[in-house]
Amino acid sequence: MTVQQRIAETRIANLLAWYDEHRRDLPWREAPGGRPDPYRVWLSEIMLQQTTVPAVIPYFHKFTERWPTVQNLAVATLDDVLAAWAGLGYYARARNLHACAVQVADAHGGIFPDDPAALLKLPGIGPYTAAAIAAIVFKIPCMPVDGNIERVVARLDAIETRLPAAKPQIHDAAQRLVATARPGDMAQAMMDLGASLCAPRRTDCDICPLAEGCRARENGNAEQLPVKAPKKARPMRTGAIYWIERNDGAVLIRKRPLSGLLGGMSEFPSTPWIEARAVHSLAAAMPDCVAFHNLECAADAEPVRHIFTHFTLELWPYRVAIPPGTNLVGLLDPGQYRWVHPDKFVQEALPSVMKKVAGQVLIKI
């Protein structure tokens, strides 16, 4: 046995002993000795992509109560899935989630394949998710590498190469920590360690089970690793958004195209979101509704601001009242536009930015 192998075995033994005592109690985890449910593990891993555990837990409960099996999720409509996902962000995950459930139900008889290569062929499952399911559910010796595990490994081996160039080196180092007998527990132990004692801006090296032999701890630079590329400035986009209300209180919403940002979600009509001051005109927002052009608009004094991953959005709300007797028949595409009363918004697939708009307008009405 090489020195490197002995170090890896010691780290595995120490971390698993720590995990047995300090493992997080999470709704998608089985009790020690239990058999993990592939559906619940897959669902949690998709939800946890770029999202924190506290944010995911209520959504996980909501989904598993409404759709307790992958077959239940497969027969749901995409609109219902998007509505249940609303507020969790990164909506392509919800579309892929539904497509994956359909494929598992139709092509695999409702049973997730136990082969990582087959898992990779399913919608929305990449190398990390495939490895996580393989290790946790099917006990296949492999190590998924998410942000937490990436950070732990970079610090253990003092990998100072800047990300993303360091990823292959980190991945290779992580595979040396695969526990053949307990691969799923080892993967989850690494996740828990990165979420607690080896967090991004705080390290508790004095009580870390991997402190001995951690090169970053010895070098005194643990909190500086991994080295990340400088953040790019986030551009500002802006636009006008319209709260178009009938005399019965119903508000006009439309469905966004399935592809692209917020694909398939519901929204209030708006101008394009551009990187300059938008032209605040109803004609730009509703080119197919010429009847709106002469209606009176009332502008809110303050914009609604929302931060996306790659840009900050500033929307200027305008309220438009539809006078009684105005005939819009034939002017609205029923496949795209609908009238919805605000008390039914909870049933709609409104993303967070649209909920902010609704909140601001409703408060001021």
N, C-alpha and C positions, 0 to 999 in steps of 0.2 A: 504494500500500500504506500502510495506516495505521500509526501507531506501535505500536498494540496488536498488529497482525498481525506486524510485524517482531520484536517481543519474543517472540511465540509461536513464530515460525520459528527464532529463535536458540535458544530453550529446547528445541525439538524436536531440532534438530541436535546440541546439546550432550549431551542425555540419550541419544540413540541412539548417539552415539560412546562414551559411558560404558558403555552396556548391551552393546555389542559386545565390550567388554573385560572386563566384570565380571558378566555375566549369571549367575544361579544355575543350577547343574546340577540339574534336577529331573526325576524319572522320567516325568512326563507331558509334558515339553517335548521337541520334536524338535531335533536339531542344526541350527545355522544353515543355511538353504537347504532344509531338509527340509519335508515336508508334514505338518502337525499332524493327528493322528487325532481326529476329532470325538468319538468315544466316550471316549477317554482324557482329553481336555480337559473334556468335560462331567462325567465321573466325578470328576475332581480338583476342579472348581469346586464341585460339590455337597458333597464332603467338606470343603472348605476353609471353608465357611460357618461362622463363629463357632468355628473350630478352627485350631490352629497347624499350620504345615508339618511340623515334626518329628513331631507326633502323627499326621498324615495319612499320611505316607510308608509305614509298614508296612501300614496298611490298604489303601492303593492297590495295593501289590504283591500282597497277599493276594487282593483282588478280581480284578485283571487276570490273575493266574495261574489262578484258579478259573473266571472268566468273562471270557475274552479279548475277546469282542465283545458288542455290545448284544443280539444275538440270543441268545447264551448266557445273559445275565442275564435276559432276558425269560422264558425257559422255566424258570428257577429258581423254587423255591417262596418265598413271602414269609417263611416261618419260617427257611429257610436263609439268606436275605439278612439278616434281623434277627440271626441267630446270628453271622454273619460281621461284622456292624456292632457287635456288643455291645462296649461300652467306649468307643466314639467319641462317644456322646452325641447329643442332639437327634434322637431316633429318628424323628420325623416325616420327616426327610430320607431315611431308609432306606425308609420306606413309599412316599414320592413317587418315590424312585429306581427302585424296582421297577415302580411304575405307569407311570413315564415310559418305561422300557425296553420294557414291554409295548406301549405306545402307538406308540413309534417302530417297533417290529418289526411290529406289526399294521397300523397306518394309514399308515406311511411306508416300508414295505418294508425296514426296518432301516437307513434312511438319514436322518440328522438333517437337517431342513429348513434351508436357507441364508438364510431370511428371518427377521429378528428378531421380526416380528409372529407368525409361525408358531411360532417357538421359545417365545414367551410363552404359547402355548396348551397347552404340555406341562406335566404335573404337576411341581411343584417348581421350575420355572424362572421366576424373576422378572426384573425389568428389568436388574439387574446381571449375572446369569448369562447372559441372552440376549445382552447387549452383549458380554460376554467371549467367548462362543462365536463370535459374529458377527465380532468383530475378529480373534481369534487364528486361528480355523479358516478363515473364509470371506473374510478380508481386507476386510471392510466397514468403511469409515471411521466409527468411533464410539469413544467412550471409556467403558468400564465404570467405575463409581465405587464401590469398596469402601472399607473403613476406611483402608487405606494410602493410596490415591489421594486420599481425602477430606482426610486430614491434610496431604499434600504440597501440595495446591491451597490449602487454608486458610492455610498458611504462606506460600506464594508470593505470594498477594494480600493477606495480612494481614487475612483475613476474621474479624472479632471478634464477629460475631453468634453468639449461643449456639445450639448444636444442640438440637433438630432444625430450628429455624427457619432455620438457615443452609444447609440442604441444597439448596434450589433455586439459591441463589447459587453454591454450590460446584459444583453440577452444570453450570451454565452456563459457569463459568470452566474447568472440566475439558474441555468440548467444544472450547475454543479450542486445546487441546493435541493434537488428533487429527492423526496423521501420515498423510496421504492415501496415500503410497506404502508405508508400513510400519505400518498401524494396530495389528496384533497385537503387533509388537515394542515399539511405543510404550506400549501398555497394560501389557505385562509389565515394561517398564523402569520405569514409574511404580510398579508393585507392588513391584519389587525395591528401588527407592530408598526407599519407605516402610518396607520391612522391614529396611533396613540403615542408611543414613546419616541418614534422616529418621524415626527410630523415635519411639514415643510419649514416652519419658522421656529420650531421648538424641539429640542432633543432632551430626553431624560436618560442620558448615558449611564448614570450611576446605578439605575435599576434595569437597564436593558439586558436581556439574556444573551445578546450577541456583542456585548461591550468588549469582552476579552478578544483581542485580535482584530478589532475594528480599526482599520488604518486611518479613517477620517477622524475618529476620536483621538487616536495617538497624535495625529497631525494638528488637532485643534481647529479643523475647518469643516466639521460635519454640517453645520447649518449653511455652508456655502455650496454644498453639493446636493444634487447634480448641477453642473453649470449650464444655465439655460441661455438661449440666444436672446439678445436684447428685444424687448417688446416694441413692435411697430406702433406708431401713432395711430389711434383709432379715428378714422374720418367721420365727419358729421354729415348726415343726410337729413333732408327736411321735406315736408309735404303738407298738404291740407287734407283734413279728414272730415267727413260730413255725417252729422247726426240728423237723418232725414226722417221726420216723424209725421204720421198721419194723425187725424183728429181723434182717433180712438186710442192713441198712445203707442201703437205699434211702430217699430223702427225698422228701417231698411237695412238688411245685411246681404252680403254676397259671399260666395265661396271662391277662395283663391284656387288657381290652377294646381293640379296635383304635384307638378314638378316645381322645384325651386324653393325659395325661402317660405316657411310657414305653409308648405304645400297641403292643399286640401282643407285648410282651416277656414273658419268664418271670420269675416271682417266687416267693418263699416266702409262704405265707398270712400276712396281717397284718390288724390292725384298720385302720379308716380313719385317714388322716394328718390330724390336726386341730391347730388352733392353741391347744391346751390339753393338759394331761396326759391321755393316753388312758386309758380304762378297760381295764385289762389282763385281758381275759377271753377265753377260747376261744369262748365263745358269740358274742361280737362278731365274732371273726375267721372262724368257720366256722359260720354259721347253718344250713347244710344238712348238717352232720355232728354230729348230736346225740350220737353215740357218743363224741365227743371230750370232752364236757363233764365227765366224771368222771375223765379221765386226769390223771395227775400232771404238773405243769409245774415245770421248774427254771429259774429266772431267772438270766441272766448279770448280773454286778455292774456292768458298764459298757455304755452304749449305743453303737450304731454311728452315727456322724455323717456326713452327706453334704450337700454344698452344691449346690443347684440354682440356676438363674438367678434365680428370684424368691423362694426361701425356703431355709432350712436345715432339714434333716430329722434328727430324732433317733429312732432305732428301738431299742427294748429287746428283745433276743432272749430267747426262751423255748425250751427244749428239751423235746420231748414224745416219750416212747418208747411205741411201740405194742406192747403185750404180745403174745406168740405166741398164735395162735388167735383174735385179735380179728377179727371179720368186718366188713369195710367195704363189702362188695358192696351196691350200690344206694344208698350214702350219698354217693358222689362222682360228679360229672358227668364222664364220661370225656372229654368235649370240652373241659373246662376244667382238670381235675386229672390229674396223672401222677406215678408214682413213678420217680425217677431216682437212680441211684447217684452219689455225689460224683465218682467217677473219670470220669463221663460229662458232668460239668458243662461241660466245654470245648466240647461240641457244642450247648449250650443258648444261647438268646438271653437270657443273664443280664446286665442292665445293671450298671454299676459299683457301685451301692449294694448290689445283691444279692451281688456278688462280695465286697464288704467284709463282709457278714453271714456268708457262707460261710467266709471266711477267719478271722474271729474265733471262730466256733463250732468249726470243725475244729481250730484250735490248742488249744482248751481241752478238747476231748474226750479 
